[in-house]
Structures are given as structure tokens and as C-alpha cells.
Amino acid sequence: MLNKFSLEGKVAMVTGCEQGLGMGMAIGLAQAGADIFGVGIGDMSAVKAEVEKAGRKFSSIKANLIQQDKIDEIVNTCLEEMGHIDILVNNAGIIRREDSINFSEKDWDDVININLKTVFFLCQRVAKEFIKQGKGKIINIASMLSFQGGIRVPSYTASKSGIKGITMLMANEWAKYNINVNAIAPGYMATDNTANLRADENRSNEILARIPAGRWGTPDDVAGAAVFLASEASDYVNGFTLAVDGGWLAR
């Protein structure tokens, strides 16, 4: 059974892998045996070091995913440098906060572009390679706001609800090609994005009181789910959004 979780010989493309959950998933996938192709706009030296420490190959490309014009270059570079691609993890994303009554068109477009539009068209491009090779795994990163409305993040809520929707749609269309498309919905995670929340003792306590597990999640928590969804162990899991939230949605 443990062999079904092995990613030995696989290549995983991970977007937004410079820090936080993306870095955690890239390292976890490497520890399970995958070589990693990183896509991001920041310094990827830290994740490169950890991937190589795990004995795996790391290569990368700098690209701003707020636009879609680099998608072909990204995929072609991965194929040239790594030889093939077996796993796509769409982690890159942004958030903009403002009351919906005052929310700007630019903040709407920027978030939808990187969180949803680029995700769809990168999935589409990579799926064409998966169809040629007969199989592949896609993992999209959703959110608690794929299930809830939230406040002051209208474009983020729309994008993450959209991720849940297109994950199901792509699974419906591509399962016949042995392509598994699933999503992970992280709960409240101890990353740079939540540093201000965790520093606010009252707000942090309010959040922790709602989480049955009684703690913030970590990148390692999400990495385990990513390894499962990237591996043969999940071959009959398709179109599902897996909450990794310490029980938040069950509360």
C-alpha cells in the first residue's frame, strides 16, 4: 500500500512555491519522490535547497501569473528541462480586502486573473500533455471561502468558489483520459498571510475557538493532502475539494 503513495519518477509543477503552503507542498512532494518545477515571481532558493536536500531535482521559471501570456512558455520550459510533467499544483494566488460596496474593478480583475483565469488555462494547457501521455494529476488550491461567503473579499470569494466549480467540471470532462482533478481547501494556516491575524490576540483566540483541532494549520498539514492527491492512492478520487481545516467547516 505504501508504494501507492510514492511519487518516485514523477515531475510536479508547483506555482507560488516560494513560501508558505506552496513551499510546504513542493517539499512534501519532493520527500515523496517527485522532482519539482517551480513557478513564481520571488526568490525560490529556499525551496530549491529543501527539494535538493530531499534528493530530488529542482528547476524553476520566473513568471507573473496575473497574466496568461506566459503559460505556453512555462509548460514548454518544464518539458524541456524536466522531460515530462505528471502533477500540476495550482497554488499561486492573491487576495484584496475592501468592503464590497467600495471594491474596485482593478482589485476584482487582478484577483480573478491569477486565482481563477490563469488556473483554468494552465490546467487546460497541462491537460493536453496529460492526454498525450495517458494520465496526470491536477491539484487546485481552493479555500474555506469555496464553501462560505466571507466578508470584505468579494473577488477572492468569487475566485475560490470558481475553483471548486471548475475542479468538478474538469474532472467530469477529463476523467476519461485518466486525469484526476481535485482541490484542497486549506483552513486557517500559520503562514505569512495570517501573521497579522495571529498577532491580534483577540482575533486569534476567536479563530482558534472555532477550530475543533484547537490550533492553526501548517504547511505540512497541506503537504500530506497534496501527496495523497498526487499519488496512485487517489486514482478513484475525482472532482472533490478536500478541506484541510482542523474541522472548521464541521463546526
C-alpha atoms as one frame of an Amber mdcrd trajectory, in Angstrom:
protein
   0.000   0.000   0.000   2.752   2.487   0.881   4.071   2.153  -2.671   0.837
   3.720  -3.909   1.823   6.958  -2.160   5.264   7.056  -3.786   5.918   9.786
  -6.361   9.230   8.314  -7.465   9.971   9.286 -11.074   7.229  11.918 -11.202
   7.581  15.618 -12.024   5.389  18.120 -10.207   4.866  21.716 -11.328   4.026
  23.886  -8.320   3.032  27.527  -8.743   3.699  30.040  -5.985   6.203  27.716
  -4.319   8.481  30.411  -2.868   6.911  30.377   0.588   4.028  29.237   2.758
   1.730  26.483   1.573   3.294  26.312  -1.886   6.721  25.731  -0.408   5.335
  23.165   2.027   3.634  21.222  -0.757   6.692  21.348  -3.016   8.874  19.970
  -0.223   6.309  17.305   0.683   6.012  16.155  -2.925   9.796  16.003  -3.184
  10.050  13.976   0.018   7.576  11.533  -1.558   9.877  11.195  -4.559   8.880
  13.860  -7.089  11.177  16.254  -8.912   9.857  19.820  -8.704   9.422  22.544
 -11.304   8.651  25.809  -9.539   6.767  28.761 -10.973   6.815  32.083  -9.151
   7.867  35.703  -9.009  10.038  35.602  -5.895  13.258  34.014  -4.672  12.976
  30.233  -4.883  16.393  29.429  -3.423  14.986  28.247  -0.082  12.583  25.743
  -1.609  15.273  24.649  -4.081  17.596  23.857  -1.179  14.936  21.812   0.618
  13.960  19.886  -2.516  17.599  19.059  -3.235  18.088  18.117   0.417  15.379
  15.508  -0.174  17.473  14.169  -3.055  15.252  15.484  -5.824  15.830  17.773
  -8.795  14.544  21.359  -8.741  14.157  23.696 -11.679  12.105  26.858 -11.996
  10.891  29.784 -14.067  10.032  33.331 -13.059   6.571  34.331 -14.252   3.825
  36.671 -13.094   0.656  34.600 -13.322  -1.631  37.627 -13.161  -1.465  37.386
 -16.961  -1.846  34.325 -19.129   0.698  35.137 -21.855   3.473  33.015 -20.278
   1.530  29.762 -19.972   2.959  28.110 -23.086   6.483  29.201 -22.142   6.051
  27.847 -18.613   4.884  24.421 -19.771   7.395  24.186 -22.617  10.267  25.095
 -20.272   9.170  22.430 -17.816   9.061  19.822 -20.562  12.468  20.865 -21.895
  14.172  20.859 -18.507  12.367  18.007 -16.751  11.382  15.797 -19.701   7.727
  15.417 -18.727   5.112  16.595 -16.252   2.880  14.358 -14.152   1.424  16.638
 -11.468   0.206  20.237 -11.549  -0.370  22.127  -8.283  -2.098  25.479  -8.821
  -1.159  27.265  -5.612  -0.326  30.844  -6.687  -2.930  33.389  -5.663  -3.595
  36.812  -4.178  -6.228  38.466  -2.005  -7.511  42.048  -1.856  -9.564  43.323
   1.093 -12.196  46.049   0.918 -15.899  46.468   1.677 -17.837  45.151  -1.301
 -19.663  48.482  -1.647 -16.306  50.158  -2.412 -14.478  47.316  -4.164 -12.610
  48.432  -7.291 -12.690  46.901 -10.735  -8.894  46.563 -10.697  -8.925  44.597
  -7.444 -11.652  42.402  -8.908  -9.774  41.763 -12.159  -6.339  41.195 -10.578
  -7.634  38.539  -8.181  -9.838  36.772 -10.719  -6.993  36.748 -13.238  -4.415
  34.984 -11.096  -6.726  32.937  -8.863  -9.126  31.630 -11.489  -8.409  32.547
 -15.119  -4.748  31.542 -15.094  -5.584  28.392 -13.147  -8.095  27.305 -15.787
  -5.848  27.958 -18.759  -2.785  26.402 -17.114  -4.898  23.319 -16.350  -6.056
  23.273 -19.968  -2.501  23.503 -21.326  -1.109  20.849 -19.000  -4.100  18.553
 -19.579  -3.170  18.422 -23.262   0.179  16.936 -22.223  -1.544  14.541 -19.835
  -3.834  13.328 -22.618  -0.783  12.570 -24.789   0.879  10.542 -22.026  -2.306
   8.825 -20.862  -2.663  10.200 -17.317  -1.946  13.031 -14.913  -2.901  14.701
 -11.637  -4.137  18.251 -11.110  -4.471  19.799  -7.648  -6.091  23.212  -7.381
  -5.973  25.266  -4.199  -9.420  26.311  -3.074 -10.354  27.872   0.282 -12.845
  27.863   3.136 -14.468  30.591   1.023 -15.226  27.980  -1.612 -17.924  26.968
   0.904 -18.586  30.228   2.772 -19.142  33.839   1.799 -16.650  35.619   3.997
 -16.546  39.407   4.297 -14.565  42.155   2.547 -13.010  39.774  -0.003 -15.554
  39.655  -2.860 -13.172  38.778  -5.702 -11.323  36.211  -3.580 -14.605  34.534
  -2.613 -15.710  34.507  -6.245 -12.393  33.073  -7.413 -12.270  30.307  -4.806
 -15.915  29.367  -5.377 -14.960  29.227  -9.041 -12.026  26.939  -8.298 -14.345
  24.449  -6.646 -16.668  24.640  -9.652 -14.106  24.256 -12.417 -12.400  21.457
 -10.496 -15.647  19.482 -10.746 -16.170  20.467 -14.393 -12.671  19.443 -15.470
 -12.989  16.159 -13.578 -16.244  15.461 -15.419 -14.623  16.059 -18.805 -11.131
  14.657 -18.265 -11.602  11.595 -16.047 -11.959   9.521 -19.226  -8.335  10.426
 -20.026  -7.112   9.171 -16.623  -6.673  12.737 -15.434  -7.611  13.317 -11.810
  -8.629  16.883 -10.960  -9.148  17.676  -7.284  -8.733  20.633  -4.952  -7.510
  21.317  -1.436  -9.308  23.902   0.698  -6.905  24.991   3.444  -8.321  26.374
   6.660  -6.570  28.935   8.842  -2.860  28.326   8.312   0.196  29.651  10.136
   1.784  31.419   7.156   2.887  34.961   6.330  -0.622  35.686   5.024  -2.092
  35.225   8.513   0.711  36.877  10.512  -1.427  39.914  11.358  -4.359  37.751
  12.430  -2.172  35.620  14.665  -0.566  38.709  16.173  -4.006  40.030  17.192
  -4.606  38.028  20.364  -8.381  38.597  20.456  -8.903  37.722  16.789  -6.570
  34.732  17.009  -8.461  33.387  20.030 -11.791  33.844  18.217 -10.484  31.827
  15.283  -8.965  29.078  17.443 -12.214  28.758  19.389 -13.963  27.866  16.119
 -11.399  25.221  15.091 -12.087  21.833  16.734  -8.406  20.880  16.435  -7.580
  23.929  18.561  -4.579  25.056  16.517  -3.571  26.812  13.337  -2.722  24.571
  10.434   0.782  24.260   9.000   2.206  23.793   5.501   2.972  20.189   6.498
  -0.746  19.566   7.044  -1.483  20.607   3.471   1.559  18.765   2.090   0.147
  15.412   3.233  -3.095  16.038   1.369  -1.134  17.076  -1.731   0.932  13.880
  -1.690  -2.248  11.806  -1.433  -3.976  13.604  -4.315  -0.812  13.437  -6.457
  -0.303   9.716  -5.915  -1.831   6.479  -7.183  -3.587   6.151  -3.827  -6.136
   8.725  -5.051  -6.749   7.284  -8.525 -10.504   6.949  -7.871 -10.851  10.393
  -6.305 -12.003  12.945  -8.846 -13.711  16.342  -8.719 -13.508  16.610  -4.927
 -12.466  19.575  -2.792 -10.737  18.283   0.322 -10.912  20.585   3.329  -7.747
  20.629   5.427  -9.155  22.842   8.146  -8.888  21.184  11.552 -12.658  20.694
  11.490 -13.604  24.351  10.801 -16.381  23.501   8.317 -17.794  20.813  10.599
 -18.271  23.293  13.444
